Amino acid sequence: MSFAIVRQRVSRLILPLVLATTLMNVAVARDLGTDPDDLVAVELATVGLDRMSGAPLVLLREPKSGDVVPIMIGMAEAQSILMAMHEVAVPRPMTHDLMGALVSATDARLKRVFVDDLVDGTYLGMLELELDEGRRVVLVDTRPSDGLALAMRTGATIHVAPKILRAGDDLEFEGLEDDQVVTAIGVTVVEATGELREAMALPDTSGVLVSRTTGAAAEAGIAPGSLIVEVNDQAPEAPMDFLDLVRQTPSGEKARIRYWHEGEEREAELSTDVPDTGMTGEEPLRSL
């Protein structure tokens, strides 16, 4: 077969794909569905499951109301978010690791991730990238699940439209049965298993193990390896309990945290506002 014939056949296969991709890119080009000033800052708390269907959900904590906002996501994106929360090391970069590396390598900064609209049952998202040391801002259309997975790797803040806060009211969620990891007020916790307690010489009392801290929580002395024994005078038995107790903090008050660290019990009071992630180059992330 001659090269000319091969080229002709390849052209017949490739050109329609190129055209379709171009048209698709034009179709998804859009403006933000909600004014940025109206978006609400939230904290990515964990990945859970829809009780009815068993489908994965990402759970976002809205500080002012204490509500958890569930958004349906795909299994691959759920696994990617959990891997970032557990800080699972991979031998080669996965898709969202690559995206984060590309942003960093081009001297850009992913500042904010928006979940800005809901159209015909589909959530829409946008990435806000800062270029030229913050002198230029670029918005990039994205699936919210990809944006959230990327936010977990870059420390970008997450902001959702008011309609998104109301959209998940009919979804009943539950935590994962195994390897549950939860983040709230800048503290990431996991189950304090017997094996971990023995390895880290933790006391035999109810509580959840801190795996990562950032912002005010880190400054207050809560650190990886700490055992959270009380939130607002109640003991969390599991990571989801920690999230629920933080959510129950009365509006305008700080969450009272009692924790065990390095052989002694300590106390801290933390705002329930969305914390500074500490991953923008100004403050190091503290993790196990």
Stockholm file with secondary structure:
# STOCKHOLM 1.0

chainA/1-288         MSFAIVRQRVSRLILPLVLATTLMNVAVARDLGTDPDDLVAVELATVGLDRMSGAPLVLLREPKSGDVVPIMIGMAEAQSILMAMHEVAVPRPMTHDLMGALVSATDARLKRVFVDDLVDGTYLGMLELELDEGRRVVLVDTRPSDGLALAMRTGATIHVAPKILRAGDDLEFEGLEDDQVVTAIGVTVVEATGELREAMALPDTSGVLVSRTTGAAAEAGIAPGSLIVEVNDQAPEAPMDFLDLVRQTPSGEKARIRYWHEGEEREAELSTDVPDTGMTGEEPLRSL
#=GR chainA/1-288 SS CCHHHHHHHHHHHHHHHHHHHHHHHHHHCCCCSSCGGGCEEEEEEEEEEETTTCCEEEEEECTTTCCEEEEECCHHHHHHHHHHHHTCCCSSCCHHHHHHHHHHHTTCEEEEEEEEEEETTEEEEEEEEEETTTTEEEEEEECHHHHHHHHHHHCCEEEECHHHHHHTTTCCEEECSSSCEEEETTEEEEECCHHHHHHHTCCSSSCEEEEEECHHHHHTTCCTTCEEEEETTBCCSSHHHHHHHHHTSCTTSCEEEEEEETTEEEEEEECCSCCCCSCSSSSCCEEC
#=GC SS_cons         CCHHHHHHHHHHHHHHHHHHHHHHHHHHCCCCSSCGGGCEEEEEEEEEEETTTCCEEEEEECTTTCCEEEEECCHHHHHHHHHHHHTCCCSSCCHHHHHHHHHHHTTCEEEEEEEEEEETTEEEEEEEEEETTTTEEEEEEECHHHHHHHHHHHCCEEEECHHHHHHTTTCCEEECSSSCEEEETTEEEEECCHHHHHHHTCCSSSCEEEEEECHHHHHTTCCTTCEEEEETTBCCSSHHHHHHHHHTSCTTSCEEEEEEETTEEEEEEECCSCCCCSCSSSSCCEEC
//
